[in-house]
Amino acid sequence: MSRLHDLAAGALRGLDPEDAHRLTLRLLQAGLGPRDSGPDDPILSATVAGLKLPNCVGLAPGFDKNAEVFAPMLAAGFGFVECGTVTPLPQAGNPRPRLFRLTEDRAVINRMGFNNEGLEPFAARLSRRRAGVVGANIGANKESADRIGDYVVGLKRLWGLASYFTINISSPNTPGLRALQTRAALEELLGRIAEARDALPAEGRVPIFLKVAPDLEAGEVEAISDVVAANDLQAVIVSNTTITRPALKSARAGEAGGLSGAPLLSLSTRVLGEFHAASDGRFALIGAGGIASGADAYAKIRAGACAVQLYSALVFQGPGLVGRVKRDLAACLRAEGFASTAEAIGAR
């Protein structure tokens, strides 16, 4: 059945990328998605900021922007699913075309611009969650007069509904958003987030993560790490897409937007290792960017991640990818003599 789903994914690649994605969501909602065949290998279980995961392979945000298909994706074998990015008000995003497959490079460029239906439909769907670890990736509206306030609004509205929150300040497709990664701006943002969190009901308290770009200046890794720890955030996700352009073969390589997929692997893993060194155990790390195999996931763990996220590789390999990544990651761990993912964290 996994092979059949992968063939269907191949057929979808004949469509416009955004149309193919919307059709994929409709098929998943109709119950036509893949299903994991059995319990996860125990070696893949992980605990991230107190969240117990059946396996350490998660679905990155962007696939399920509006919290429509988190249940089918958990059923497909992901250990956790992150929905969003969601903004307080609905917004259309940037003009189409805004999503490009770079098939020769196994990469994707997007300049979506936080297109989403807004908090209310997102919250309504998330309230129907019955099982599994499902995170909410929150952002700011493009035209907001108070972008930091938008994050606070998202946190408050979804409090008690999500398993964790991710503060997304690293998309390159909302002008000025990445400026929130500078120390002064980040101190204000995370300070207001922490103040809002501490005023909310304790019974709904869940971990809060920060998602960063891989395109950081010298000293920014250390500065971000200090601000994250000072405001008691529990993890950093490394990383979002890159605005850099390594050597690429595709004719679409010059499109504006964030680059993801295979060319991001080396850069994002290097920056992940820098965060591992700077974190000094003060917070957890989740590795994202370029994962297309169990070996890629293993490299992230060895660089310091306690869990990983993937998305772009699904475009080229289909939904059977998650099972292959888990199987091969377990084999990598055992081949190196590790009894768990936790033992391998930072082992490089």
Secondary structure per residue as TSV (DSSP state, phi and psi in degrees):
chain	resnum	aa	ss	phi	psi
A	1	M	-	360.0	-37.7
A	2	S	H	-59.6	-39.4
A	3	R	H	-62.9	-39.5
A	4	L	H	-63.0	-43.0
A	5	H	H	-65.1	-36.5
A	6	D	H	-66.4	-37.2
A	7	L	H	-64.2	-40.7
A	8	A	H	-62.6	-39.7
A	9	A	H	-62.6	-37.0
A	10	G	H	-62.8	-40.0
A	11	A	H	-64.6	-36.8
A	12	L	H	-64.5	-24.8
A	13	R	T	-67.9	-10.0
A	14	G	T	-78.9	-10.4
A	15	L	S	-95.7	164.3
A	16	D	-	-52.5	136.7
A	17	P	H	-54.1	-42.4
A	18	E	H	-72.6	-37.1
A	19	D	H	-65.2	-39.8
A	20	A	H	-63.1	-38.5
A	21	H	H	-66.9	-43.2
A	22	R	H	-63.7	-39.9
A	23	L	H	-65.1	-39.5
A	24	T	H	-58.2	-44.7
A	25	L	H	-61.6	-41.0
A	26	R	H	-64.1	-41.4
A	27	L	H	-64.6	-40.7
A	28	L	H	-64.2	-41.8
A	29	Q	H	-64.5	-27.2
A	30	A	T	-83.5	1.7
A	31	G	T	84.9	18.4
A	32	L	-	-100.8	14.9
A	33	G	S	-83.4	168.2
A	34	P	-	-71.3	159.2
A	35	R	-	-129.9	136.3
A	36	D	-	-63.7	141.9
A	37	S	-	-81.4	-16.1
A	38	G	S	-175.2	-172.1
A	39	P	-	-65.9	152.2
A	40	D	-	-71.8	152.0
A	41	D	-	-60.4	126.7
A	42	P	G	-57.9	-24.6
A	43	I	G	-65.3	-18.9
A	44	L	G	-91.8	-7.3
A	45	S	-	-64.6	151.2
A	46	A	E	-151.6	156.2
A	47	T	E	-122.3	121.7
A	48	V	E	-121.6	114.2
A	49	A	T	51.3	39.5
A	50	G	T	85.9	-8.0
A	51	L	E	-85.0	123.5
A	52	K	E	-90.2	117.3
A	53	L	E	-107.3	134.5
A	54	P	S	-65.8	-28.7
A	55	N	S	-151.2	160.4
A	56	C	S	-91.0	10.1
A	57	V	E	-102.3	112.5
A	58	G	E	-110.5	162.5
A	59	L	E	-92.6	123.7
A	60	A	-	-72.0	157.6
A	61	P	T	-66.8	163.8
A	62	G	T	107.2	-35.8
A	63	F	S	-71.4	-47.2
A	64	D	S	-116.5	72.2
A	65	K	T	-61.5	-36.1
A	66	N	T	-110.3	20.8
A	67	A	S	55.8	45.8
A	68	E	S	-95.6	-28.1
A	69	V	S	-135.3	28.7
A	70	F	H	-64.7	-35.5
A	71	A	H	-65.9	-48.0
A	72	P	H	-60.6	-33.8
A	73	M	H	-74.4	-32.6
A	74	L	H	-64.9	-41.5
A	75	A	H	-64.8	-27.1
A	76	A	T	-73.3	-12.9
A	77	G	T	123.8	-3.1
A	78	F	-	-69.8	142.7
A	79	G	S	-77.2	-23.4
A	80	F	E	-160.5	157.2
A	81	V	E	-131.0	133.2
A	82	E	E	-111.1	119.8
A	83	C	E	-96.2	154.9
A	84	G	E	116.8	-170.0
A	85	T	E	-79.0	137.6
A	86	V	E	-113.6	139.0
A	87	T	-	-114.2	159.6
A	88	P	S	-53.9	-47.2
A	89	L	S	-105.3	148.2
A	90	P	-	-62.7	147.9
A	91	Q	B	-149.1	149.6
A	92	A	-	-78.9	-21.4
A	93	G	-	83.0	-166.8
A	94	N	S	-79.7	161.1
A	95	P	-	-62.9	148.1
A	96	R	S	-82.5	151.6
A	97	P	-	-75.7	145.9
A	98	R	-	-143.2	7.5
A	99	L	E	-138.9	126.2
A	100	F	E	-134.8	128.5
A	101	R	E	-85.8	131.3
A	102	L	E	-109.7	77.9
A	103	T	G	-59.0	-41.7
A	104	E	G	-62.0	-26.0
A	105	D	G	-104.4	0.8
A	106	R	T	51.1	48.4
A	107	A	E	-136.9	167.3
A	108	V	E	-136.1	139.9
A	109	I	E	-115.3	130.9
A	110	N	E	-131.8	146.0
A	111	R	-	-135.3	52.1
A	112	M	-	-62.1	-43.4
A	113	G	-	81.7	39.2
A	114	F	S	54.6	43.3
A	115	N	-	-67.9	126.8
A	116	N	B	-168.3	167.8
A	117	E	-	-87.8	-1.8
A	118	G	-	92.6	174.5
A	119	L	H	-66.0	-38.4
A	120	E	H	-66.2	-50.6
A	121	P	H	-62.5	-36.5
A	122	F	H	-60.6	-49.1
A	123	A	H	-63.6	-40.1
A	124	A	H	-60.8	-42.8
A	125	R	H	-71.1	-41.5
A	126	L	H	-65.5	-27.9
A	127	S	T	-66.4	-15.9
A	128	R	T	-90.1	2.5
A	129	R	-	-64.7	131.8
A	130	R	-	-116.1	-22.4
A	131	A	S	-157.1	163.7
A	132	G	S	88.5	160.9
A	133	V	-	-93.7	114.6
A	134	V	E	-129.0	117.7
A	135	G	E	-97.2	160.5
A	136	A	E	-117.6	117.6
A	137	N	E	-94.3	116.6
A	138	I	E	-112.0	146.5
A	139	G	-	-140.8	-169.5
A	140	A	-	-116.6	145.3
A	141	N	-	-67.7	145.5
A	142	K	T	-58.6	-40.9
A	143	E	T	-96.5	13.5
A	144	S	-	-64.7	140.4
A	145	A	S	-81.7	-16.1
A	146	D	-	-141.4	84.5
A	147	R	H	-63.8	-38.6
A	148	I	H	-63.2	-39.1
A	149	G	H	-60.3	-31.5
A	150	D	H	-62.5	-39.6
A	151	Y	H	-65.2	-39.4
A	152	V	H	-64.3	-42.1
A	153	V	H	-59.6	-45.2
A	154	G	H	-62.5	-42.8
A	155	L	H	-60.8	-46.6
A	156	K	H	-66.0	-41.8
A	157	R	H	-68.8	-33.9
A	158	L	H	-98.9	4.7
A	159	W	T	-59.1	130.2
A	160	G	T	87.3	-5.1
A	161	L	T	-106.9	-32.3
A	162	A	-	-100.9	154.2
A	163	S	S	-75.5	-28.2
A	164	Y	E	-161.4	166.3
A	165	F	E	-118.9	144.9
A	166	T	E	-121.4	126.3
A	167	I	E	-89.3	111.0
A	168	N	E	-97.8	105.1
A	169	I	-	-117.7	17.3
A	170	S	-	-121.6	9.2
A	171	S	-	-72.7	134.7
A	172	P	T	-84.2	0.4
A	173	N	T	-100.9	1.9
A	174	T	S	-114.0	110.6
A	175	P	T	-53.0	130.3
A	176	G	T	83.9	-8.0
A	177	L	G	-63.3	-41.8
A	178	R	G	-67.2	-13.9
A	179	A	G	-63.8	-19.7
A	180	L	G	-69.3	-8.4
A	181	Q	G	-82.0	-12.1
A	182	T	S	-68.1	153.6
A	183	R	H	-57.5	-49.1
A	184	A	H	-63.4	-46.1
A	185	A	H	-65.4	-39.1
A	186	L	H	-67.8	-36.8
A	187	E	H	-61.8	-42.2
A	188	E	H	-66.5	-46.2
A	189	L	H	-60.5	-55.7
A	190	L	H	-70.3	-27.7
A	191	G	H	-64.5	-43.6
A	192	R	H	-69.8	-35.9
A	193	I	H	-63.2	-46.0
A	194	A	H	-63.7	-39.7
A	195	E	H	-63.6	-44.0
A	196	A	H	-65.3	-43.8
A	197	R	H	-58.1	-46.1
A	198	D	H	-69.4	-19.0
A	199	A	H	-90.8	-9.4
A	200	L	S	-86.5	160.8
A	201	P	-	-55.5	132.4
A	202	A	G	-63.0	-30.9
A	203	E	G	-67.5	-17.4
A	204	G	G	-98.3	7.4
A	205	R	-	-70.7	127.4
A	206	V	-	-134.9	167.5
A	207	P	-	-65.5	150.9
A	208	I	E	-121.1	130.1
A	209	F	E	-113.7	163.1
A	210	L	E	-121.5	131.9
A	211	K	E	-104.9	127.5
A	212	V	E	-116.7	162.3
A	213	A	-	-82.9	159.3
A	214	P	S	-85.2	-9.0
A	215	D	-	-95.5	71.7
A	216	L	-	-108.7	148.1
A	217	E	-	-82.0	165.9
A	218	A	T	-57.6	132.7
A	219	G	T	89.1	-15.1
A	220	E	H	-72.2	-31.4
A	221	V	H	-60.8	-46.4
A	222	E	H	-65.7	-42.0
A	223	A	H	-64.7	-45.8
A	224	I	H	-60.5	-43.6
A	225	S	H	-60.1	-42.4
A	226	D	H	-65.5	-41.7
A	227	V	H	-69.2	-39.5
A	228	V	H	-59.8	-48.3
A	229	A	H	-65.8	-39.1
A	230	A	H	-64.9	-28.0
A	231	N	T	-103.0	12.3
A	232	D	T	59.8	39.5
A	233	L	-	-80.4	151.9
A	234	Q	-	-98.1	-15.8
A	235	A	E	-160.5	158.1
A	236	V	E	-120.7	133.8
A	237	I	E	-99.3	121.1
A	238	V	E	-121.9	105.9
A	239	S	-	-152.6	176.1
A	240	N	-	-79.4	-168.7
A	241	T	-	-70.7	165.3
A	242	T	B	-111.2	147.8
A	243	I	S	-93.9	-4.7
A	244	T	-	-76.3	163.4
A	245	R	-	-132.0	96.7
A	246	P	-	-66.2	177.2
A	247	A	S	-60.5	118.8
A	248	L	-	-124.8	152.0
A	249	K	-	-96.8	-27.0
A	250	S	S	-68.8	147.7
A	251	A	T	-67.0	-18.9
A	252	R	T	-87.6	4.6
A	253	A	T	-59.5	-25.3
A	254	G	T	-87.3	1.3
A	255	E	-	-63.7	142.2
A	256	A	S	-72.5	149.4
A	257	G	S	133.1	-170.6
A	258	G	E	-93.6	134.1
A	259	L	E	-94.8	130.8
A	260	S	E	-131.0	176.9
A	261	G	E	97.8	-163.6
A	262	A	G	-51.7	-40.9
A	263	P	G	-66.1	-13.8
A	264	L	G	-86.9	-13.7
A	265	L	H	-57.1	-51.8
A	266	S	H	-64.2	-48.2
A	267	L	H	-61.8	-50.1
A	268	S	H	-65.4	-34.2
A	269	T	H	-71.8	-36.6
A	270	R	H	-63.4	-45.4
A	271	V	H	-66.2	-36.1
A	272	L	H	-57.8	-44.9
A	273	G	H	-61.4	-35.4
A	274	E	H	-66.6	-39.5
A	275	F	H	-67.2	-36.0
A	276	H	H	-60.9	-43.0
A	277	A	H	-66.6	-39.6
A	278	A	H	-77.4	-26.3
A	279	S	H	-70.3	-32.8
A	280	D	T	51.4	36.7
A	281	G	T	75.9	9.1
A	282	R	S	-79.3	-20.8
A	283	F	S	-154.7	163.4
A	284	A	E	-85.3	166.8
A	285	L	E	-129.5	140.0
A	286	I	E	-118.3	129.2
A	287	G	E	-96.1	128.9
A	288	A	E	-140.2	155.4
A	289	G	S	115.2	100.1
A	290	G	S	85.7	6.5
A	291	I	-	-73.8	122.2
A	292	A	-	-135.7	6.4
A	293	S	S	-159.9	167.5
A	294	G	H	-62.4	-35.5
A	295	A	H	-64.4	-37.8
A	296	D	H	-64.2	-44.3
A	297	A	H	-62.1	-40.7
A	298	Y	H	-62.8	-39.0
A	299	A	H	-62.1	-38.6
A	300	K	H	-64.3	-43.1
A	301	I	H	-64.6	-44.0
A	302	R	H	-64.3	-25.8
A	303	A	H	-81.4	-10.8
A	304	G	T	132.9	-2.4
A	305	A	-	-80.3	143.8
A	306	C	S	-99.4	-9.8
A	307	A	E	-156.7	166.3
A	308	V	E	-133.4	162.8
A	309	Q	E	-134.0	145.7
A	310	L	E	-138.5	160.8
A	311	Y	-	-156.8	-60.6
A	312	S	H	-55.8	-36.9
A	313	A	H	-63.7	-23.3
A	314	L	H	-61.4	-31.2
A	315	V	H	-60.0	-37.2
A	316	F	H	-99.7	-24.8
A	317	Q	H	-112.1	-9.6
A	318	G	-	80.8	174.4
A	319	P	T	-69.2	-16.4
A	320	G	T	-67.2	-10.8
A	321	L	H	-58.4	-42.6
A	322	V	H	-60.2	-41.2
A	323	G	H	-64.8	-39.9
A	324	R	H	-66.5	-41.4
A	325	V	H	-61.2	-45.9
A	326	K	H	-63.1	-45.4
A	327	R	H	-61.8	-46.0
A	328	D	H	-73.2	-33.8
A	329	L	H	-63.6	-44.3
A	330	A	H	-58.9	-40.3
A	331	A	H	-65.4	-40.8
A	332	C	H	-61.0	-44.6
A	333	L	H	-61.5	-46.2
A	334	R	H	-68.2	-36.9
A	335	A	H	-62.8	-29.2
A	336	E	T	-94.1	3.6
A	337	G	T	85.1	14.8
A	338	F	-	-89.5	142.0
A	339	A	S	-95.3	-8.5
A	340	S	S	-160.3	163.8
A	341	T	H	-64.3	-34.9
A	342	A	H	-58.8	-37.0
A	343	E	H	-66.3	-26.5
A	344	A	H	-91.1	-8.2
A	345	I	T	-60.7	122.1
A	346	G	T	73.1	16.7
A	347	A	-	-72.5	-13.3
A	348	R	-	-75.1	360.0
